[in-house]
Amino acid sequence: FFGKLDGDLPKTPHEPPGMMKRPVDLLVILSLAVGILPALVIGPLLHVAVTGVLQGEPPYYKLALWHGFNLPLLMSAVALGGGVVLYLLRRPVFRWHGRSLAHLDARVPYNRLMELLMRSGAGATALIDNGRLGRLVIVTLGFALGAGLLGYLLPQTLAPVRNAIEHASAADSGDWVTVFAIALIVLATLVTTVWHRQRLFALITMSVVGLGVAMLFARFSAPDLAMTQLSVEVVTMILLLLALFYLPQQSRALSSPARRWRDAGIATALGAGIAAFTYAIISRPFESISGYFLEQSVPGGGGHNVVNVILVDFRGYDTFGEITVLALAGLGIFAMLKGLSLPASRRDPFGRPWSDDPHPLLLRTFTQILLPLTLLFGIYVFLRGHNQPGGGFIAGLIVASALIAQYMANGIETAERKLRLPIHGILGAGLLIALGTGLTSMVFGVPFLTSAFTHLDLPVIGDIEIASAIAFDLGVFLVVVGSTMLILLNLGRLTDHAVDHPDYTAIESSHTDAGTRREADA
């Protein structure tokens, strides 16, 4: 710090340009302002944060630069004085270190420890991951099942769960006739899916499982979840159909019968364990917080639909994080698929072309008639969501499905010329609206994403409620529409620009045969 500047340098040192110093200067100014005037600079922000966490007025606190002579000041003085003394005695300390500790090198044990950890990690990875997904899944699920069984066998660990499973009565679990009927449908679907080797038919049959789950939700008075399940099922089917375009049309048995029985046993045991654990949780006596939401839904959130009020009001911060993750996922998939081209066969396994008319007239006409009706229904579901089953998430999936149907019926290029939708703009606008709703509440001195509502008496219409949560729900709606369309459209565009490989079916068959031989050798 205090020595002379070495003149033998390749370049002359100089101060950084002004634009490089501005960020550092800003941080220094903010640090000084917070340290010298904490009550004025950071006090209001800290008050809002503490109030939001405590859900009430915070206790008395004082922010100041000088608090008098106390223990923290003494500790700071000791640390500062010790540093000054050590600096003044640095030469004797350096000489002592050279005589006594120069032969010690901390890098040696550190490097040996790192080598041991690397070898151990490589050995564990080779044991678990041998390049086949099957072993990795079996090990992961096996450990999960073993941990669950261990916890169940230890009375002191999960005694309440064991008691709930052993003593819960069938009367507490609902309508067993409905559950049995839906379970029978799901089981028949699974058996049909396993026995069929045509993947398209198996996928369509698997969608019945989602329908059965939606029926369960509807039977047990959860219409919001039932509508969400159906909407997600439609979007998922479209996604999987696009993915199946690059997979063989028929699958072969790649595993031996013994391996299939082993996999079936592990899957059955794991499913039964999760079902038992879930049943134990929902059937044991506990004090639920649902009563609070039921009581505060109208006076606190201004809506009769408790599910939607929880999503956009009571747990709005969680919802904001979820739509942010959804937006990032959509943008990430868009970035990965942009400019990608994959080989795909234009013919079925029997050598026939997929279709002479990729965009049939009947499908185009039907989707053209259906589009305004579906959009109107989506808007209706969105507007009624605060008081009736619906909301931004369900409405977003409905609208996205209607728009995707236009692209499927007319082709991506034709639909883009007609619709001209700025999908990235829709996605960004949704996030900005949701964020702006939260920041607006802070302007009025309340915590982030705190909602408000009022009633207006309009002529002819009468009493109408206006809630600020509808703006946040609009952001959710736009993010769902933008993310869903961004993902599905790019997958669809990928199939439109797929490289036609005339021998792709033969290549798939050879890969399948090779996989069968590898499985037999293993």
C-alpha positions in Angstrom: 0.0 0.0 0.0 2.8 2.4 0.9 5.6 1.2 -1.3 7.0 2.8 -4.5 5.3 2.2 -7.8 7.3 -0.3 -9.9 8.2 1.4 -13.1 9.0 -1.7 -15.1 5.5 -2.4 -16.3 4.3 -3.3 -19.8 1.6 -0.6 -19.7 1.2 2.6 -17.6 -1.5 2.2 -14.9 -4.4 4.6 -15.2 -7.8 5.2 -13.6 -10.7 3.4 -15.1 -13.1 5.2 -17.4 -16.0 7.1 -15.9 -18.7 4.7 -17.0 -16.8 1.9 -15.2 -16.7 3.9 -12.0 -20.4 5.0 -12.0 -21.8 1.7 -10.6 -19.1 1.5 -7.9 -19.7 5.2 -7.0 -23.5 4.5 -6.7 -22.9 1.5 -4.4 -20.6 3.6 -2.2 -23.1 6.4 -2.0 -25.9 4.1 -1.1 -23.7 2.4 1.6 -22.8 5.7 3.1 -26.4 6.9 3.1 -27.7 3.7 4.7 -24.9 3.8 7.3 -25.2 7.5 8.2 -29.0 8.0 7.8 -30.5 4.6 8.2 -33.8 5.8 9.5 -34.4 8.0 6.5 -33.0 5.8 3.8 -34.0 2.2 4.7 -36.4 2.7 7.6 -39.7 2.9 5.5 -38.7 -0.1 3.4 -37.8 -2.1 6.5 -41.1 -1.1 8.2 -43.1 -2.4 5.2 -41.2 -5.7 5.1 -41.5 -6.3 8.8 -45.2 -5.5 8.8 -45.8 -7.9 5.9 -44.0 -10.7 7.7 -45.6 -10.1 11.2 -49.0 -9.3 9.8 -49.2 -6.4 12.2 -47.3 -3.4 13.6 -43.7 -4.3 14.3 -42.1 -3.8 17.8 -40.3 -0.6 18.6 -36.9 -0.4 17.0 -34.4 2.4 16.5 -32.0 2.9 13.5 -29.1 5.2 14.3 -25.4 5.5 13.5 -24.3 6.0 17.2 -25.8 3.9 20.0 -23.2 4.9 22.7 -20.5 2.8 24.2 -21.6 -0.8 24.2 -20.3 -4.4 23.6 -20.6 -4.3 19.8 -18.5 -1.1 19.7 -15.9 -2.7 22.0 -15.7 -5.8 19.8 -15.2 -3.6 16.7 -12.5 -1.6 18.5 -10.7 -4.8 19.5 -10.8 -6.2 15.9 -9.6 -2.9 14.5 -6.8 -2.5 17.0 -5.7 -6.1 16.5 -5.4 -5.5 12.8 -3.3 -2.4 13.3 -1.0 -4.2 15.8 -0.6 -7.1 13.4 0.2 -4.8 10.6 2.9 -3.0 12.6 4.5 -6.3 13.6 4.2 -7.8 10.2 8.0 -8.2 9.7 8.6 -10.3 12.8 5.5 -12.3 12.1 6.7 -13.0 8.5 10.1 -14.1 9.8 8.6 -16.4 12.4 6.4 -17.9 9.8 9.4 -18.5 7.5 11.3 -20.3 10.3 8.4 -22.4 11.8 5.6 -22.9 9.3 7.1 -22.5 5.8 7.2 -26.3 5.3 3.5 -26.6 5.8 1.3 -26.2 2.7 -2.5 -26.3 3.2 -2.9 -27.1 -0.5 -1.6 -30.6 0.0 -4.4 -31.9 2.3 -7.0 -29.9 0.5 -6.0 -31.4 -2.9 -5.9 -34.9 -1.4 -9.4 -34.4 0.1 -10.7 -33.2 -3.2 -9.2 -36.2 -5.0 -10.8 -38.5 -2.5 -14.2 -36.8 -3.0 -13.9 -37.0 -6.7 -13.0 -40.7 -6.7 -15.9 -41.4 -4.3 -18.3 -39.4 -6.5 -17.2 -41.1 -9.7 -17.6 -44.5 -8.0 -21.1 -43.7 -6.8 -22.1 -42.3 -10.2 -20.8 -45.4 -12.0 -22.8 -47.6 -9.6 -26.0 -45.7 -10.0 -25.8 -44.3 -13.5 -24.5 -46.7 -16.0 -26.0 -44.9 -19.0 -29.4 -46.4 -18.8 -32.4 -44.5 -17.4 -33.9 -47.7 -16.0 -31.3 -48.2 -13.3 -31.3 -44.6 -12.3 -35.0 -44.6 -11.9 -35.0 -47.8 -9.9 -32.3 -46.6 -7.5 -34.0 -43.3 -6.9 -37.4 -44.8 -6.4 -36.0 -47.7 -4.4 -34.3 -45.3 -1.9 -37.5 -43.3 -1.6 -39.5 -46.4 -0.9 -36.9 -47.7 1.6 -36.9 -44.4 3.4 -40.7 -44.5 3.7 -40.7 -48.0 5.0 -38.0 -47.2 7.5 -40.0 -44.3 8.8 -43.1 -46.4 9.0 -41.4 -49.2 10.9 -40.0 -46.7 13.5 -42.8 -46.0 15.9 -41.2 -42.8 17.2 -40.8 -41.4 13.7 -44.2 -41.7 12.1 -46.5 -43.0 14.8 -49.3 -40.7 13.9 -49.2 -42.0 10.3 -49.3 -45.6 11.4 -52.2 -44.9 13.8 -54.1 -43.2 11.0 -53.7 -46.1 8.6 -54.6 -48.7 11.3 -57.6 -46.9 12.9 -59.1 -44.8 10.1 -62.6 -45.9 9.2 -64.0 -46.3 5.8 -66.8 -43.9 6.7 -64.3 -41.0 6.9 -63.0 -41.5 3.3 -66.0 -40.6 1.2 -68.1 -42.4 -1.3 -66.4 -45.7 -1.9 -68.8 -46.6 -4.8 -67.6 -43.6 -6.8 -64.0 -44.2 -5.9 -64.3 -47.8 -6.9 -65.9 -47.0 -10.2 -63.4 -44.4 -11.2 -60.5 -46.7 -10.1 -61.9 -49.5 -12.2 -61.9 -47.1 -15.3 -58.3 -46.0 -14.6 -57.2 -49.6 -14.1 -58.8 -50.7 -17.3 -57.1 -47.8 -19.1 -53.7 -48.8 -17.7 -54.1 -52.4 -18.7 -55.2 -51.4 -22.2 -52.2 -49.0 -22.5 -49.7 -51.7 -21.4 -51.0 -54.3 -23.8 -51.0 -51.9 -26.8 -47.8 -51.4 -28.8 -49.1 -48.5 -30.9 -48.0 -45.4 -29.1 -50.7 -43.1 -30.4 -53.5 -45.3 -29.3 -51.8 -45.9 -25.9 -51.4 -42.1 -25.4 -55.1 -41.4 -26.2 -56.1 -44.2 -23.8 -53.9 -42.8 -21.1 -55.9 -39.5 -21.2 -58.7 -41.4 -19.6 -56.7 -41.4 -16.4 -56.8 -37.6 -16.4 -60.5 -37.7 -17.0 -60.9 -40.0 -14.0 -59.0 -37.7 -11.8 -61.2 -34.8 -13.0 -64.3 -36.9 -12.1 -62.9 -37.4 -8.6 -62.4 -33.7 -8.2 -65.9 -33.0 -9.4 -67.4 -35.7 -7.1 -65.7 -34.3 -4.0 -66.8 -30.7 -4.6 -63.6 -29.3 -6.2 -64.9 -27.9 -9.6 -61.9 -25.6 -9.9 -59.5 -28.5 -9.8 -61.7 -30.5 -12.2 -61.7 -27.7 -14.7 -57.9 -27.2 -14.3 -57.3 -31.0 -14.7 -59.3 -31.1 -17.9 -57.6 -28.0 -19.4 -54.1 -29.3 -18.5 -55.0 -32.7 -19.9 -55.9 -31.2 -23.3 -52.7 -29.2 -23.4 -50.6 -32.2 -22.3 -52.2 -34.4 -25.0 -51.2 -31.8 -27.7 -47.7 -31.7 -26.3 -47.2 -35.4 -26.2 -48.7 -35.8 -29.7 -46.1 -33.4 -31.0 -43.4 -35.3 -29.2 -44.6 -38.6 -30.6 -43.9 -37.3 -34.1 -40.2 -38.1 -33.6 -40.7 -41.5 -31.9 -41.4 -44.9 -33.5 -45.0 -45.5 -34.2 -44.9 -48.9 -32.6 -42.9 -49.9 -29.6 -41.3 -53.3 -28.9 -40.7 -55.1 -25.7 -37.2 -54.0 -24.8 -37.0 -55.8 -21.5 -37.1 -59.4 -20.5 -40.2 -60.7 -18.7 -38.2 -60.9 -15.4 -37.1 -57.3 -15.7 -40.7 -56.2 -16.5 -42.0 -58.1 -13.4 -39.3 -56.4 -11.3 -40.2 -53.0 -12.6 -43.9 -53.6 -12.1 -43.3 -54.7 -8.5 -41.3 -51.6 -7.7 -43.8 -49.3 -9.3 -46.7 -51.0 -7.5 -44.9 -50.8 -4.1 -44.0 -47.2 -4.6 -47.5 -46.3 -5.7 -49.0 -48.1 -2.8 -46.6 -46.4 -0.4 -47.5 -43.0 -1.6 -51.2 -43.8 -1.6 -51.0 -45.1 2.0 -49.0 -42.0 3.1 -51.4 -39.6 1.5 -54.4 -41.5 3.0 -52.8 -41.4 6.4 -52.3 -37.6 6.2 -55.8 -36.8 5.0 -57.5 -39.1 7.5 -55.7 -38.3 10.7 -57.1 -35.6 13.0 -55.5 -32.2 12.6 -56.3 -28.6 13.0 -56.9 -27.3 9.5 -56.4 -23.7 8.4 -59.1 -24.0 5.8 -61.6 -22.4 8.3 -59.7 -19.2 8.2 -59.8 -19.0 4.4 -63.5 -19.8 4.4 -64.2 -17.1 6.9 -61.9 -14.4 5.4 -62.6 -15.1 1.7 -65.3 -12.5 1.4 -64.3 -9.9 4.0 -60.6 -10.2 3.3 -60.5 -11.0 -0.4 -63.9 -9.9 -1.7 -64.6 -13.2 -3.4 -66.8 -16.2 -2.8 -64.5 -18.6 -4.7 -62.1 -19.5 -1.9 -59.6 -21.3 -4.3 -59.2 -18.3 -6.5 -59.0 -15.9 -3.6 -56.2 -17.9 -2.1 -54.3 -18.0 -5.4 -54.5 -14.3 -6.2 -54.8 -12.8 -2.8 -53.8 -14.8 0.3 -51.0 -16.7 -1.5 -50.4 -14.2 -4.3 -46.7 -14.1 -3.8 -46.5 -17.9 -4.4 -48.6 -17.5 -7.5 -46.3 -14.8 -8.7 -43.3 -17.0 -8.3 -45.0 -19.9 -10.1 -45.9 -17.8 -13.2 -42.4 -16.5 -13.2 -41.1 -20.0 -13.4 -43.6 -20.9 -16.1 -42.5 -17.9 -18.1 -38.8 -18.9 -17.7 -39.6 -22.4 -18.8 -41.4 -21.2 -21.9 -38.5 -18.9 -22.9 -36.0 -21.7 -22.1 -37.8 -24.2 -24.4 -38.1 -21.5 -27.1 -34.3 -20.9 -26.9 -33.5 -24.6 -27.1 -35.8 -25.3 -30.0 -35.0 -22.2 -32.1 -33.2 -23.2 -35.3 -33.3 -26.9 -34.4 -34.1 -29.5 -37.1 -34.6 -33.2 -36.5 -35.1 -36.1 -38.9 -38.6 -37.6 -39.1 -40.4 -39.9 -41.3 -43.2 -38.7 -43.5 -44.7 -42.2 -43.7 -46.2 -44.6 -41.3 -44.6 -48.0 -40.5 -46.4 -49.5 -43.5 -44.9 -47.0 -46.0 -48.1 -45.0 -46.4 -47.9 -41.1 -46.3 -49.4 -39.6 -43.2 -52.0 -37.6 -45.1 -52.7 -36.3 -48.5 -54.3 -33.2 -47.0 -52.5 -32.0 -43.8 -55.1 -29.4 -43.2 -58.6 -30.9 -43.9 -61.4 -28.5 -44.9 -63.7 -30.0 -42.2 -61.2 -29.3 -39.4 -60.5 -25.8 -40.6 -64.1 -24.9 -40.8 -64.9 -26.4 -37.5 -62.1 -24.6 -35.7 -63.0 -21.4 -37.4 -66.5 -21.6 -35.9 -65.2 -22.8 -32.6 -62.7 -20.0 -32.1 -65.0 -17.1 -31.1 -67.1 -19.4 -28.9 -64.0 -20.7 -27.1 -62.6 -17.3 -26.6 -65.9 -16.0 -25.3 -66.1 -19.0 -22.9 -62.5 -18.3 -21.7 -63.3 -14.7 -21.0 -66.4 -15.8 -19.1 -64.4 -18.2 -17.0 -61.8 -15.5 -16.3 -64.3 -12.9 -15.2 -66.3 -15.2 -13.0 -63.3 -16.7 -11.3 -63.4 -14.5 -8.2 -66.8 -15.7 -7.2 -67.4 -18.9 -9.1 -65.3 -21.7 -10.4 -62.8 -20.3 -12.9 -59.9 -17.9 -12.9 -56.9 -16.7 -14.9 -55.1 -20.0 -15.0 -58.0 -22.1 -16.3 -59.1 -19.4 -18.7 -55.5 -19.1 -20.0 -55.4 -22.8 -20.8 -58.8 -22.6 -22.5 -57.8 -19.7 -24.7 -54.4 -21.2 -25.5 -56.1 -24.5 -26.6 -58.4 -22.6 -28.9 -55.6 -20.7 -30.5 -53.4 -23.8 -30.8 -56.3 -25.5 -32.6 -56.2 -22.7 -35.2 -52.5 -23.4 -35.8 -53.1 -27.2 -36.0 -56.0 -26.8 -38.5 -54.5 -24.1 -40.8 -50.8 -24.6 -40.4 -48.4 -22.4 -38.5 -47.5 -20.0 -41.3 -51.1 -19.4 -42.3 -52.3 -19.0 -38.8 -49.5 -16.5 -38.0 -50.5 -14.4 -40.9 -54.1 -14.3 -39.8 -53.7 -14.0 -36.0 -50.5 -12.0 -35.7 -50.1 -12.6 -32.0 -47.0 -11.1 -30.3 -46.5 -14.2 -28.1 -43.4 -12.8 -26.4 -45.2 -9.6 -25.8 -48.1 -11.4 -24.2 -45.8 -13.3 -21.9 -43.9 -10.1 -20.9 -47.1 -8.1 -20.4 -48.5 -10.7 -18.1 -45.4 -10.6 -15.8 -45.3 -6.8 -15.8 -49.0 -6.6 -15.0 -48.6 -9.0 -12.1 -45.6 -7.2 -10.8 -47.2 -3.8 -11.2 -50.2 -5.0 -9.2 -47.9 -5.8 -6.3 -45.9 -2.6 -6.6 -49.0 -0.5 -6.7 -50.1 -1.9 -3.3 -46.7 -0.8 -1.9 -47.3 2.8 -3.2 -50.3 2.9 -0.9 -48.2 1.8 2.1 -49.4 -1.8 2.4 -47.4 -5.0 1.8 -46.5 -6.3 -1.7 -49.5 -7.8 -3.5 -52.1 -6.7 -0.9 -55.4 -6.5 -2.7 -58.4 -4.2 -2.3 -62.0 -4.3 -3.4 -65.0 -2.0 -3.5 -68.6 -2.1 -4.7 -70.2 0.2 -7.3 -73.9 0.7 -7.8 -74.3 1.1 -11.6 -77.5 2.0 -13.4 -79.4 -0.9 -14.9 -76.6 -3.3 -13.9 -76.9 -2.7 -10.2 -74.3 -3.6 -7.6 -71.0 -4.7 -9.0 -67.7 -5.6 -7.2 -64.4 -4.4 -8.4 -61.3 -6.1 -7.0 -57.7 -5.2 -7.6 -56.9 -9.0 -7.7 -58.5 -9.2 -11.1 -55.5 -7.3 -12.5 -53.1 -9.8 -10.9 -55.3 -12.6 -12.3 -55.1 -11.0 -15.7 -51.3 -11.2 -15.5 -51.6 -14.9 -14.7 -54.0 -15.4 -17.6 -51.5 -13.7 -20.1 -48.5 -15.6 -18.8 -50.3 -19.0 -19.1 -51.5 -18.1 -22.7 -48.0 -16.9 -23.7 -46.0 -19.7 -22.2 -48.3 -22.4 -23.5 -48.4 -21.1 -27.0 -44.7 -20.4 -27.0 -43.9 -24.0 -26.1 -46.5 -25.7 -28.3 -45.9 -23.5 -31.3 -42.2 -24.0 -31.3 -42.7 -27.8 -31.1 -45.2 -27.6 -33.9 -42.8 -25.4 -36.0 -40.1 -28.0 -35.4 -42.4 -30.7 -36.9 -43.2 -28.5 -39.9 -39.5 -28.0 -40.6 -38.5 -31.6 -39.8 -35.9 -33.1 -42.2 -37.6 -35.8 -44.2 -35.6 -38.9 -44.0 -36.9 -41.7 -46.2 -35.1 -44.4 -44.3 -36.0 -43.0 -40.8 -38.4 -45.9 -40.1 -35.7 -48.4 -40.9 -33.3 -46.5 -38.7 -35.8 -46.6 -35.9 -36.3 -50.3 -36.3 -32.5 -50.9 -36.3 -32.1 -48.8 -33.1 -34.9 -50.8 -31.5 -33.4 -54.1 -32.5 -30.0 -53.0 -31.2 -31.6 -51.9 -27.9 -33.2 -55.3 -27.6 -29.9 -57.0 -28.1 -28.2 -54.8 -25.5 -31.0 -55.6 -23.1 -30.6 -59.3 -23.7 -26.8 -59.1 -23.2 -27.3 -57.2 -20.0 
